[in-house]
Amino acid sequence: MNSKIFVLFLFVLMMFFSSCLERNPDAENNISILNATKDTVFYTEKFNATFRRYCRILPNELRTLDASYQISSLDIIKNSYQPQGRVIEINKLACPDCEGIEIREGWGKQLYYYVEKHPVISWSPPLLDLPDSVHSFYNINSWVITKGGRKNKWERAVFTITEDDLR
């Protein structure tokens, strides 16, 4: 009897640590940022004067920023960016002879880069409902929301960084 309990315990433990429990981005609502430029860019969220989160986004890479099973993509955007008032900046890699800022990517990875001292573009809150012609991270109409995933049940909201943003 003890061997059956041990085998069951091992099976449950293996399921717990297996990829079966990983979140599936095709089975949840999510918001993402797409780098539709030829350059590697650094997406930066400024939480306050001293704390920033950097995220390297390669050309044509789609990077998920947040996801939820329970709320819509539009609500994820509103909950994530409307109340906190984070400034969103886009930086480029610094040229070899330029003065740059050394950053560590993400929350704990040990990859270091030098980025230009000043952002190429900076978007500030509040989240607004502006015309489509105004391209801004904080313009709700700059996000493209589509259905996807299993049986088109899940929403995808994508903000696209364009070449015009980097000029």
C-alpha positions in Angstrom: 0.0 0.0 0.0 2.8 2.4 0.8 4.4 1.9 -2.6 1.1 3.0 -4.3 1.0 6.2 -2.2 4.7 6.8 -3.0 4.1 6.4 -6.7 1.0 8.6 -6.6 3.1 11.2 -4.7 5.8 11.1 -7.3 3.3 11.5 -10.1 1.7 14.5 -8.5 5.1 16.0 -7.8 6.2 15.5 -11.4 3.0 17.1 -12.7 3.6 20.0 -10.4 7.1 20.7 -11.8 6.3 19.8 -15.4 5.5 22.1 -18.2 1.9 21.1 -18.0 1.3 23.8 -15.4 3.0 26.6 -17.3 0.8 29.4 -18.5 -0.2 29.0 -22.1 -0.3 32.4 -23.8 -2.8 31.0 -26.3 -5.2 30.2 -23.5 -5.5 33.6 -21.8 -6.1 37.3 -22.5 -2.9 39.1 -22.9 -1.2 42.4 -23.8 2.0 42.5 -25.8 4.4 44.9 -27.5 5.7 44.3 -31.0 8.9 45.8 -32.2 8.2 46.4 -35.9 11.5 48.1 -36.5 14.9 47.1 -37.8 16.5 47.9 -34.4 16.8 46.2 -31.1 15.0 48.4 -28.6 14.7 48.5 -24.9 11.2 48.9 -23.4 11.5 50.7 -20.1 8.8 51.1 -17.4 9.7 53.8 -14.9 7.9 53.0 -11.7 9.5 55.8 -9.8 12.7 57.9 -9.7 14.9 55.0 -8.9 13.2 51.8 -10.0 12.9 50.8 -13.7 12.2 47.6 -15.5 14.1 47.1 -18.8 13.0 44.6 -21.4 15.1 44.0 -24.6 12.9 43.5 -27.7 14.5 42.2 -30.9 13.4 43.3 -34.4 10.0 41.8 -35.2 9.7 40.3 -31.7 6.4 40.2 -29.9 6.8 40.4 -26.1 4.0 39.7 -23.7 3.7 42.3 -21.0 0.9 41.0 -18.9 -1.9 38.3 -19.1 -5.0 37.2 -17.3 -7.6 34.4 -17.5 -10.2 36.5 -15.8 -10.2 40.1 -17.3 -10.3 41.4 -20.8 -7.2 42.8 -22.6 -8.6 46.3 -22.4 -9.1 45.9 -18.7 -5.5 44.6 -18.3 -4.3 47.7 -20.1 -6.4 50.0 -17.9 -5.4 48.2 -14.7 -1.7 48.1 -15.5 -1.2 51.6 -16.9 -4.0 53.9 -15.9 -3.7 54.0 -12.1 0.1 53.6 -11.7 1.1 56.4 -14.0 4.3 54.7 -15.2 6.3 56.4 -17.9 7.1 54.2 -20.8 10.4 54.9 -22.6 12.0 53.3 -25.7 15.8 53.3 -25.8 18.2 52.0 -28.4 21.6 50.4 -28.0 24.4 52.9 -27.5 27.0 53.2 -30.3 30.4 52.0 -29.2 31.8 55.5 -28.8 28.7 57.0 -27.2 28.0 57.7 -23.6 25.5 55.2 -22.4 23.8 53.8 -19.4 24.6 50.2 -18.3 21.5 48.2 -17.7 20.6 44.7 -16.5 17.8 43.3 -18.5 14.6 42.2 -16.9 14.1 41.5 -13.2 17.1 39.3 -12.5 18.8 38.1 -15.6 22.6 38.8 -15.7 22.7 40.3 -19.2 24.2 43.7 -19.4 23.8 46.3 -22.2 24.7 49.9 -22.8 21.7 52.0 -24.0 21.6 55.6 -25.2 21.5 58.1 -22.3 18.3 59.6 -23.5 15.2 57.7 -24.7 14.2 57.8 -28.3 10.6 58.3 -27.2 8.8 58.7 -24.0 5.1 58.1 -23.4 3.4 59.4 -20.2 0.0 58.8 -18.6 -2.9 59.2 -18.4 -4.4 56.6 -20.6 -6.6 58.5 -23.1 -9.1 57.8 -25.9 -7.4 59.8 -28.7 -7.9 59.6 -32.5 -6.1 56.7 -34.3 -3.7 59.2 -35.9 -2.1 59.8 -32.5 0.4 56.9 -32.0 1.1 56.6 -28.3 1.4 53.8 -25.7 -1.2 55.7 -23.7 -3.7 56.1 -26.5 -6.2 53.2 -26.1 -6.8 53.5 -29.9 -3.1 52.7 -30.7 -3.6 49.1 -29.3 -5.0 46.5 -31.8 -7.3 44.1 -30.0 -8.1 40.8 -31.7 -9.5 37.4 -30.8 -7.3 34.4 -30.8 -6.4 31.2 -29.0 -8.7 28.2 -28.8 -12.0 28.9 -30.6 -11.1 32.6 -30.7 -12.1 32.8 -27.0 -9.1 34.9 -25.9 -8.2 38.5 -26.6 -4.8 39.8 -27.8 -4.0 43.5 -27.4 -0.8 44.5 -29.2 1.0 47.9 -29.2 3.4 48.2 -32.1 6.6 50.2 -32.0 7.1 51.6 -35.5 10.1 53.2 -37.4 8.3 56.5 -37.0 8.6 56.2 -33.2 12.4 56.0 -33.5 12.8 59.2 -35.5 
